[in-house]
Amino acid sequence: MSGVLAERSYGYLEIGKPEMTLAMRDEIMRQIRLDHNTRLETWIFLDWVRAYLMLHEVEEGVKAAQAFLRRVSTLQSDHALRRVCEYLEDLENAGYADIPVVRDLREELKDTGSSSSSGGTPHEI
């Protein structure tokens, strides 16, 4: 059931209704925990990251990105790091590069990338 809710969340983003995605947060997290869907419990944060960006709520989006990054840091997943790098790029392209939380995210990504087993991030930061 959590997968179905996650698809609905993604669908709302695709049709330009990020507020609907965010309205589902509690419901999705409850169902994820009931289903013991730990993979989705990590990756659903990217829906919220995207929703907050669509709503121009930079600080909340960065908080969601940082929560995602904390969850995946032990995995040392290049794919996951790439997704956060893409989000950072989107923020910077939207004109948010000088906001302190965005600079903090950039530094956190640099730290995460330098501590990974590959010796660097999957995307130049």
VMD Tcl script that draws the C-alpha trace (Angstrom):
set ca {
  {0.00 0.00 0.00}
  {2.86 2.42 0.72}
  {4.03 2.02 -2.87}
  {0.61 3.05 -4.15}
  {0.64 6.14 -1.96}
  {4.14 6.99 -3.16}
  {2.98 6.74 -6.77}
  {0.12 9.11 -5.98}
  {2.62 11.50 -4.37}
  {4.79 11.41 -7.49}
  {1.72 11.87 -9.68}
  {0.76 15.04 -7.86}
  {4.22 16.41 -8.56}
  {3.90 15.51 -12.23}
  {0.63 17.43 -12.56}
  {1.98 20.45 -10.70}
  {0.27 19.95 -7.34}
  {3.15 19.84 -4.86}
  {0.91 20.92 -2.00}
  {-1.01 17.64 -2.40}
  {2.24 15.68 -2.15}
  {3.12 17.44 1.08}
  {-0.39 16.97 2.44}
  {0.17 13.20 2.14}
  {3.38 13.14 4.19}
  {1.94 11.80 7.43}
  {-0.28 9.27 5.67}
  {2.61 7.98 3.55}
  {4.98 7.70 6.51}
  {2.39 5.86 8.59}
  {1.83 3.35 5.80}
  {5.54 2.98 5.09}
  {6.12 2.05 8.73}
  {3.20 -0.38 8.71}
  {4.62 -2.00 5.57}
  {8.20 -1.92 6.94}
  {9.22 -0.43 3.61}
  {12.64 0.93 4.60}
  {13.71 1.60 1.01}
  {10.70 3.83 0.37}
  {11.13 5.42 3.81}
  {14.42 6.78 2.51}
  {13.58 7.65 -1.08}
  {10.21 9.34 -0.41}
  {12.16 12.34 0.89}
  {13.01 13.18 -2.73}
  {9.30 13.76 -3.45}
  {9.23 16.26 -0.63}
  {12.44 17.89 -1.83}
  {10.90 18.36 -5.25}
  {7.57 19.60 -3.82}
  {9.27 22.23 -1.68}
  {11.34 23.41 -4.65}
  {8.17 23.77 -6.72}
  {6.69 25.87 -3.90}
  {9.91 27.93 -3.54}
  {10.25 26.81 0.09}
  {14.02 26.54 0.02}
  {14.69 25.96 3.71}
  {12.16 23.12 4.01}
  {13.45 21.54 0.81}
  {17.02 21.62 2.08}
  {15.90 20.03 5.36}
  {14.30 17.19 3.40}
  {17.43 16.83 1.23}
  {19.61 16.69 4.33}
  {17.35 14.04 5.89}
  {17.62 12.00 2.68}
  {21.39 12.47 2.63}
  {21.72 11.30 6.24}
  {19.69 8.19 5.46}
  {21.76 7.26 2.42}
  {25.21 8.29 3.64}
  {25.96 4.87 5.07}
  {25.04 3.27 1.75}
  {27.64 5.32 -0.12}
  {25.32 5.23 -3.12}
  {26.54 7.25 -6.08}
  {22.97 7.33 -7.42}
  {21.63 8.84 -4.19}
  {24.41 11.41 -4.02}
  {23.78 12.30 -7.65}
  {20.13 12.99 -6.87}
  {21.07 15.45 -4.10}
  {23.64 17.07 -6.38}
  {20.94 17.51 -9.04}
  {18.68 19.15 -6.45}
  {21.50 21.48 -5.40}
  {22.03 22.39 -9.05}
  {18.30 23.10 -9.44}
  {18.42 25.38 -6.38}
  {21.41 27.26 -7.71}
  {19.89 27.58 -11.18}
  {16.75 29.00 -9.57}
  {18.84 31.75 -7.96}
  {19.14 30.35 -4.43}
  {22.92 29.77 -4.40}
  {23.62 32.52 -1.88}
  {21.08 31.43 0.71}
  {22.92 30.08 3.79}
  {21.07 26.75 3.92}
  {21.95 26.11 0.27}
  {25.62 26.84 0.97}
  {25.38 24.50 3.98}
  {23.97 21.74 1.78}
  {26.83 22.23 -0.68}
  {29.35 21.83 2.17}
  {27.55 18.79 3.52}
  {27.69 17.22 0.07}
  {31.39 17.96 -0.20}
  {31.96 16.31 3.19}
  {29.85 13.30 2.23}
  {31.62 12.96 -1.09}
  {35.08 13.15 0.40}
  {34.26 10.43 2.92}
  {32.86 8.01 0.37}
  {34.83 4.95 -0.63}
  {35.27 6.23 -4.18}
  {37.11 9.30 -2.88}
  {34.76 11.83 -4.43}
  {31.22 12.71 -5.32}
  {29.54 11.35 -8.42}
  {29.03 14.89 -9.67}
  {31.39 17.80 -9.40}
  {30.19 19.97 -6.53}
}
mol new
graphics top color blue
foreach p $ca { graphics top sphere $p radius 0.5 }
foreach p [lrange $ca 0 end-1] q [lrange $ca 1 end] { graphics top cylinder $p $q radius 0.2 }
display resetview
